[in-house]
Amino acid sequence: MSFTVEAFAADSASAFAAGSQPAALQVSLRQLPEAQWERSIGEFAGVCQEQLATFAAIRWPGVTREPILFAAGGRVVGGSLMLIQKLPLGLGAIAVAKWGPMLAEADRPDALAVYAGMIEALVARYARERRMMLSVMPHASLASRNPEFEHLVARGFRPGAKLGFPNRYIVNLRLSDDEQRKSLEQKWRYHLNKSEKAGLSFEHAGAGRLGEFDALYEAMTDRKKFRDYSAYGTIPALMAMENPLLRPELFFVRHAGEAVAGAIIFKAGHRAVYLYGATTVKALGLRAGYFLHWHVIRWLRENTRAGWYDLGGTDGFQGLHQFKKGMVGSAGVISPLPAVANYAAYKLPFAMGEAAFAARELVHAGQRLVDRLRSNRATPDQARPGRQQPDREP
């Protein structure tokens, strides 16, 4: 199975340039038992950790999970782990596809028609038959436009909340070492060269070494005074997953035998994802972060079918922006996550869903205000790209 995305991006962009929506491929939908889900999606091009039942069960324990597969012509073409959030007082529910539906193959010429077909099937099942609000969260696009989001809007979905710092920083993995170095920004390349003379070593570790990373991560978050809203608590379960294709990988950088930096990387699908990183105080002077990511890039290129390495966002910190921008370089992509797209076939589910989202944002706003009032918390210092919704996970 191929995991390239250029064909999908180019084909999708040309469809929108022509000013027309693709005809949705007719697909069938069936719900899988949760125990079969992760055995079925390991080789999907669009797979990501948010689409894993193992992740969702810990991250959102109060939400019902419904694994959905789509097929056309007797062949599986995609899937989506649907998260069903019931509203208070039995007033309805919201069906969420977080970074779904996923394509099984990203390079088929009718990829956008497959995506459109999966959306139609979800609309029929959740918005019409079950009278829910359907909320879809597309990925950041690798093309200049976001064909999935544009399709959702043209289909009648309404844009909802958007992150305050939406940009995602994505490295091109399919370059030679020389091409990769030339792509790096000059300052990033300078620090990498320095790190290679600092006596550092890179190592790929097994899941049994997770405790070592835990210690690094805890010490770093305490030192940097970050408020951790992340899903770090899901990592032990992810590292113990049965399907090795979906199991994250653990890496360390050592100096004089001591671990000074580490990273946990999700490697499946056409986009590998930087999940978590940690460094010691010594790491800064040694430029261990540059050394770590350079070797992670090389490992992913040699050991996976991923074409891209998604570094995530910045959470509003300028230093992270500079570091990730330099690594993306001239051959990578900096692209925003689009707004959440919401759809309801009936007025009441839409009104109740919008009210639930608004209430949640008020709670998050209160939490952020409390954080800002605490003098011992790190404060975001990156300029916001315009007036947008607060920078919190939808």
Buried (B, 14 or more C-beta within 10 A) or exposed (E): EEBBBEBBBEBBBEBBEEEEBBEBBEBEBEEBEBEEBBEBBBBBBBBBBBBBBBBBBBBBEEBEBBBBBBBBEEEBBBBBBBBBBBBEEEBBBBBBBBBBBBBBBBBBEBBBBBBBBBBBBBBEBBBEEBBBBBBBBBBBBBBEBBBBBBBBBEBEBBEBBBBBBBBBBBBBBEBEEEEBBEBBBEEBBBBBEBBEEBEBEBEBBEBEBBEBBBBBBEBBBEEEEBBEBBBBEBBEEBBEBEBEBBBBBBBBBBBEEEBBBBBBBBBBBBBBBBBBBBBBEEBEEBBBBBBBBBBBBBBBBEEBBBBBBBBBBBBBBEEBBBBBBBBBBEBBBBBBBBBBBBBBBEEEBBBBBBEBBEEBBEEBEEBBEEEEEEEEEBEBEBEEEEEBBBBBEB
